[in-house]
């Protein structure tokens, strides 16, 4: 039976540690069923992809404003985690129909996320890679086939890591975002035409609504889940 870890807030170091430990534990025990986790970030935190350094961010601003900085085991660009719901999904590669393919596995997990958004009245679609507009580019300003968009604007950004035939994919479901803070952290303009959030689409929705919809979305898409 699948494992569900319900929404809880942690600091950035603990959030990334928990995700990594869930993956390592699944490998060690050779788990056959997936693990689905939801979480938030307190205080706000910048996560950097596994191959990134801090050179592209304003470290002094983060320290002055109590914003943590952590590294992710997954790849991708830097991201501010603040007013959002984050999901993580751990499973053996062969749990997914296209688990041997990074692209196909992204699309399968994204399809479950799309089912959840649909329950919130949000019809999302897979993103398309956009041309870079800056030397660094804020993660949520770019959309790829691993991400989900609403009316052409990115709403969920995801990243993946594989270890011994197991997958860890986690991603940010934006509840709201602060354009000014993002620009100060990443030293570049934020393209509001490329990003959207739950509050912009339907301000009556809550984090609890998001989590409950996503649980149902995953359960609906992966019919073997009994969450």
N, C-alpha and C positions, 0 to 999 in steps of 0.2 A: 504494500500500500504506500502511496506517495506520502511524503512528509510536508506539512505546512507549518511555517514559522510566521506567526501573525505579526502585524505592524508593531514596531517598537523603535524608539529613538536612541541613538548612540553617538559618540563622537567619531570622527573620521577614522582614527587608528583602529578603534574597536570594530567599526563596520567592515573595513577591509580585512581585518584579522578573521572575523567571523566567516566572511565569504570564503576566504582561503582555507580555513579549517574545515568548512563544510565540504569543499572539494577534496581535500586531502583525506578526510574521513570516509567519503564515498568511495574513493579509490582503494583505501585500505580494506574496507569491508566488502568491496566489490558489489555495491548497492545496485540493484536492478531497477528500482523505481526512482523517480525524480524528487528533488527537494525544491520547494518554492518558498521564498522568503520575501517579506516586505519590511522596509525600514525607512527611518528618517535620520536627519543629521542635526545634532546639537553639540557645539555651536555650528554655524555655517562652515563649510570646508571646501577647499579646492582639491580635487584629485587630479593627479598627473598620470598619463599613460606610462606603461612600464619602461618605455625607452625615452621618456622626456626628462628634461632637467628644469630647474626653477628659473632659468635665464629669461624666459618669456613672460614671467609674471612679476607683479609688484609685491615682493616679499614684505617690504616695510609697511605697505598699506595693510596687508593681511594681518601682520602682527599688531598694528595699532588698532585694528578693528575686530580683534578676537576671532579671526578667520583661520582655521587650521589648514595645513597643507599636508597631503599624504600622497603616496604612490599607490597606484592600482596594479594588480597582477595582470590585468587586461591591458590591451593597447589603446590607441586612440589619442585624441588631443585633450588638453586641459578643460576642466569643467567645474563650475561653481555649484555646489550642492547646498541649497538653502530651503526654499519653500517648495518642496517636491515630495513625491512618493517614489522610493527606489525599489525595484524588484531585483531578485537574483534567482537564477534557475540553474540547478546542477543536475546533470543526468549522464548516464553512459551514452556514448556516441550512437550505439545501436538501438537506443530507445526511440530515436527519431528516424523517420523514413529516409531522410537524406542526411543522416548524421555524419557520414563520411566526408561530406562537403561542407566547408565553412559557409559558403553562400547559401546553400540549401537549408542548413540548420538555422542560420539567422532568419531566413524567411519563415520557417516553421514556427519558431518561437514568436516571431513578430505577428504571425497569423493569430496566435492565441491572444496576444496583446490587442490586436484589432477587434477580436470578439469581445473583449472587455470594454474597449472604448465604445463599441456599438451599443452595448447595454446602457451607456451613459448618453446615448444620442449623438455620438461623435463618429462620423464615417471617415476613417483614416485610410491612407494608402501608403504603400512602400515608397521610400524616398528615392530620389535620383541624385547621383553625384553632381555637385555644383562646382563650377570653376572657383579656385581660390581667389579671394579678394585681398589677402594680406599675407605676409610672410609666415604668420603663425596660424591665424584663424581660430576663433573660439569654436569649441566643439559643436554647440547647438546652432552655429551659423551655417554649418555644412550638413547636407543630408545625403546619405548613401543608401544602398539597398538594405543596410542593416538597421535603418531608422524608419520611424513612422511620421507621416506628415498629415496635416489637416488643411485642406484648401491650399496646398503648396507650401505650407509653413511647418517646420519641424516641431513636433510635440513630444516625441520620445526618442532619446538617443541611447544606443546600446553598444556594448563592447563585449568581446568574447576571449576566453583563454582555454586552451586544451592541455590536458595532462593525463598521460597513460590511458588514452581512449575514453576520457571523461571530459565533459564540457562544463565550464562555468560561464554563463552569460548574465550580465547585470546591466541595468539601464535606468535612466532618470525619466520619470513622468512629471513634467513640469506643472506645478499647481499655479505658481506665479514666478516672475523674475524681475530683478531690479537692474534695469539697463545701465544706470549710472555706476553702480558698484561693479558690475561686470567690466565696464570699460576701464575703470580705475585699476582693477586687478590685472587685466590682460593687455592694457596699453594699446587698445585698438577700438575702433567704432563697432558697435553692435548693430547688425542689420535687422531692424524690426520687421522687415518684409520676409525674413527667413525663419523667424521664430514665433511660436504662439504658445499658449498655456491654457490650462483648464479654466481659470478665472476669466480669461478673455472670451472663451466660448460659451461658458455657462457659469455665472458667478454664484449660483445657488448650490453648486456641488461642493461636497466636503471631501477631506482626505478619506474618511470612512467610506464614502460612496465609491471613491476610486478603488480602494482596496477590495471592497466587496464585489465590485464589478469585475475586477481582474481575477479574483478567485474563480468566479463563475465562468469567465472567459477561458481561462486555462482548463477548467474542468470540462467545458463544452468542447474545446478543440481537441484536447488529449482525453479521449473518452475513457481511458483506463484510470484516470485520476478519480479518487474518491475523497475530495477535500471536505 
